[in-house]
Amino acid sequence: MRNLLAILAAVAMGIFAYTEVTARLTSLETSRELFNADLLKKSEQLPTDQEQFMLLEDLYKTVEKIETRIEAMMHNKVNIEFVTKQLEKALSDIENLKDKVRANRNGAH
């Protein structure tokens, strides 16, 4: 009797394991079929569509590079304006100093 119960338990576990493996295989096969169907659908695109997508990607990259350069140029413009103002002030100060030196020469002689 014990042996019969052990055999029945072993058979039940074997059947359970077999159904689990079969279910897993079915699931994987379904996933693969769906994946293949998606690949086929994507491969049905016309070459002109693929070329247009590549051109769009290239345009987006180019626009990003241009935006980066424009931002850098805006910072350069601010720096150039600041340096220009400082240079104008320095030139003005130099002219004032020259005038003072000339005034001192004329007054001392």
Protein Blocks (a to p, Z undefined) as FASTA:
>chain_A
ZZmmmmmmmmmmmmmmmmmmmmmmmmmmmmmmmmmmmmmmmmmpcfklmmmmmmmmmmmm
mmmmmmmmmmmmmmmmmmmmmmmmmmmmmmmmmmmmmmmmmmmmmmmZZ
